Amino acid sequence: MSGTGFRFGAGRSYPLAHAGPDARFTESLIDSVSGVLVGYGYPRLSSVQDWAGLESALAAFLYTSQGDDE
């Protein structure tokens, strides 16, 4: 196996409960994720809108709001 397989039946790890600021969610994190995407052939972030879109998408994956249902 290539190491990319998923364990079926395992509980979800994401999204995380999110009630406030998270010191791990930084510009450096967004820059690192962008670098990984570029390494896989995706285009570089070329505008503020690209940056904001990636930040929003990553936050949506990582966190739920207090009122979100699972």
FIKOLZA-1660 file (N, C-alpha, C; in steps of 0.1 Angstrom, whole numbers, plus 5000, padded with zeros to 4 digits):
% residues 70
   i   px   py   pz ch aa at
   1 5009 4988 5000  A  M  N
   1 5000 5000 5000  A  M CA
   1 5009 5012 5000  A  M  C
   2 5005 5023 4994  A  S  N
   2 5013 5035 4992  A  S CA
   2 5013 5044 5004  A  S  C
   3 5005 5041 5014  A  G  N
   3 5004 5050 5026  A  G CA
   3 4993 5060 5025  A  G  C
   4 4986 5060 5014  A  T  N
   4 4975 5069 5012  A  T CA
   4 4961 5063 5015  A  T  C
   5 4961 5051 5019  A  G  N
   5 4948 5044 5021  A  G CA
   5 4942 5050 5034  A  G  C
   6 4929 5049 5035  A  F  N
   6 4921 5053 5047  A  F CA
   6 4917 5041 5054  A  F  C
   7 4916 5042 5067  A  R  N
   7 4911 5032 5076  A  R CA
   7 4896 5034 5077  A  R  C
   8 4888 5025 5071  A  F  N
   8 4874 5025 5072  A  F CA
   8 4869 5022 5086  A  F  C
   9 4859 5028 5091  A  G  N
   9 4854 5026 5104  A  G CA
   9 4861 5035 5115  A  G  C
  10 4872 5041 5111  A  A  N
  10 4879 5050 5121  A  A CA
  10 4871 5063 5122  A  A  C
  11 4871 5068 5134  A  G  N
  11 4864 5081 5137  A  G CA
  11 4870 5093 5130  A  G  C
  12 4862 5103 5128  A  R  N
  12 4867 5115 5121  A  R CA
  12 4876 5123 5131  A  R  C
  13 4887 5129 5125  A  S  N
  13 4895 5138 5133  A  S CA
  13 4892 5153 5130  A  S  C
  14 4886 5155 5118  A  Y  N
  14 4882 5169 5114  A  Y CA
  14 4868 5170 5110  A  Y  C
  15 4862 5181 5112  A  P  N
  15 4866 5194 5117  A  P CA
  15 4868 5194 5132  A  P  C
  16 4876 5203 5136  A  L  N
  16 4879 5205 5150  A  L CA
  16 4869 5215 5156  A  L  C
  17 4865 5213 5169  A  A  N
  17 4857 5223 5175  A  A CA
  17 4865 5236 5176  A  A  C
  18 4858 5247 5173  A  H  N
  18 4865 5260 5172  A  H CA
  18 4857 5271 5178  A  H  C
  19 4862 5276 5189  A  A  N
  19 4854 5286 5197  A  A CA
  19 4862 5299 5197  A  A  C
  20 4874 5300 5192  A  G  N
  20 4882 5312 5192  A  G CA
  20 4895 5311 5185  A  G  C
  21 4904 5321 5186  A  P  N
  21 4916 5321 5179  A  P CA
  21 4925 5308 5181  A  P  C
  22 4931 5304 5171  A  D  N
  22 4940 5292 5172  A  D CA
  22 4954 5297 5167  A  D  C
  23 4964 5297 5176  A  A  N
  23 4977 5302 5173  A  A CA
  23 4984 5294 5162  A  A  C
  24 4979 5282 5159  A  R  N
  24 4986 5274 5149  A  R CA
  24 4981 5278 5135  A  R  C
  25 4970 5285 5134  A  F  N
  25 4965 5290 5121  A  F CA
  25 4971 5303 5117  A  F  C
  26 4982 5303 5110  A  T  N
  26 4990 5315 5107  A  T CA
  26 4992 5317 5092  A  T  C
  27 4997 5328 5089  A  E  N
  27 5001 5331 5075  A  E CA
  27 5011 5321 5070  A  E  C
  28 5020 5317 5079  A  S  N
  28 5030 5306 5075  A  S CA
  28 5023 5293 5072  A  S  C
  29 5012 5289 5079  A  L  N
  29 5005 5277 5075  A  L CA
  29 4999 5278 5061  A  L  C
  30 4993 5289 5058  A  I  N
  30 4987 5291 5045  A  I CA
  30 4998 5291 5034  A  I  C
  31 5009 5297 5037  A  D  N
  31 5020 5298 5028  A  D CA
  31 5026 5283 5025  A  D  C
  32 5027 5276 5036  A  S  N
  32 5031 5262 5035  A  S CA
  32 5022 5253 5027  A  S  C
  33 5009 5254 5029  A  V  N
  33 4999 5247 5022  A  V CA
  33 5000 5251 5007  A  V  C
  34 5001 5264 5004  A  S  N
  34 5002 5269 4991  A  S CA
  34 5015 5262 4984  A  S  C
  35 5026 5262 4991  A  G  N
  35 5038 5256 4986  A  G CA
  35 5036 5241 4982  A  G  C
  36 5029 5234 4990  A  V  N
  36 5026 5220 4988  A  V CA
  36 5018 5219 4975  A  V  C
  37 5008 5227 4974  A  L  N
  37 4999 5227 4961  A  L CA
  37 5007 5230 4949  A  L  C
  38 5016 5240 4950  A  V  N
  38 5025 5243 4938  A  V CA
  38 5034 5231 4935  A  V  C
  39 5039 5224 4945  A  G  N
  39 5047 5213 4943  A  G CA
  39 5040 5201 4936  A  G  C
  40 5027 5201 4936  A  Y  N
  40 5019 5191 4929  A  Y CA
  40 5013 5197 4916  A  Y  C
  41 5018 5208 4912  A  G  N
  41 5015 5214 4899  A  G CA
  41 5004 5224 4898  A  G  C
  42 4998 5227 4910  A  Y  N
  42 4988 5237 4910  A  Y CA
  42 4994 5251 4909  A  Y  C
  43 4987 5261 4904  A  P  N
  43 4993 5274 4902  A  P CA
  43 4996 5281 4916  A  P  C
  44 5006 5290 4916  A  R  N
  44 5009 5298 4927  A  R CA
  44 4997 5308 4931  A  R  C
  45 4996 5311 4943  A  L  N
  45 4986 5322 4947  A  L CA
  45 4991 5335 4940  A  L  C
  46 4982 5341 4933  A  S  N
  46 4986 5353 4925  A  S CA
  46 4979 5366 4929  A  S  C
  47 4970 5365 4939  A  S  N
  47 4963 5377 4943  A  S CA
  47 4958 5375 4957  A  S  C
  48 4954 5386 4963  A  V  N
  48 4949 5386 4976  A  V CA
  48 4936 5377 4977  A  V  C
  49 4928 5377 4966  A  Q  N
  49 4916 5369 4966  A  Q CA
  49 4920 5354 4966  A  Q  C
  50 4931 5350 4959  A  D  N
  50 4936 5336 4960  A  D CA
  50 4939 5333 4974  A  D  C
  51 4947 5341 4981  A  W  N
  51 4951 5339 4994  A  W CA
  51 4939 5337 5004  A  W  C
  52 4930 5347 5002  A  A  N
  52 4918 5346 5011  A  A CA
  52 4910 5334 5008  A  A  C
  53 4909 5330 4996  A  G  N
  53 4901 5318 4992  A  G CA
  53 4907 5305 4998  A  G  C
  54 4921 5304 4998  A  L  N
  54 4928 5293 5004  A  L CA
  54 4926 5293 5019  A  L  C
  55 4927 5305 5025  A  E  N
  55 4926 5306 5039  A  E CA
  55 4912 5302 5044  A  E  C
  56 4902 5306 5036  A  S  N
  56 4888 5302 5039  A  S CA
  56 4885 5287 5038  A  S  C
  57 4890 5282 5027  A  A  N
  57 4888 5267 5024  A  A CA
  57 4895 5259 5035  A  A  C
  58 4907 5263 5039  A  L  N
  58 4914 5256 5050  A  L CA
  58 4907 5257 5063  A  L  C
  59 4903 5269 5066  A  A  N
  59 4895 5271 5079  A  A CA
  59 4882 5262 5079  A  A  C
  60 4876 5262 5067  A  A  N
  60 4863 5254 5067  A  A CA
  60 4866 5239 5069  A  A  C
  61 4877 5234 5064  A  F  N
  61 4881 5220 5066  A  F CA
  61 4885 5218 5080  A  F  C
  62 4893 5227 5086  A  L  N
  62 4898 5224 5099  A  L CA
  62 4888 5226 5111  A  L  C
  63 4879 5236 5109  A  Y  N
  63 4871 5240 5121  A  Y CA
  63 4856 5240 5118  A  Y  C
  64 4849 5238 5129  A  T  N
  64 4834 5240 5128  A  T CA
  64 4832 5252 5138  A  T  C
  65 4821 5259 5135  A  S  N
  65 4817 5269 5144  A  S CA
  65 4809 5263 5156  A  S  C
  66 4807 5270 5166  A  Q  N
  66 4800 5264 5178  A  Q CA
  66 4786 5259 5174  A  Q  C
  67 4779 5266 5165  A  G  N
  67 4766 5262 5161  A  G CA
  67 4765 5252 5150  A  G  C
  68 4776 5248 5144  A  D  N
  68 4775 5238 5133  A  D CA
  68 4771 5224 5138  A  D  C
  69 4763 5218 5130  A  D  N
  69 4759 5204 5133  A  D CA
  69 4770 5195 5126  A  D  C
  70 4771 5183 5132  A  E  N
  70 4780 5173 5126  A  E CA
  70 4773 5163 5117  A  E  C
% end
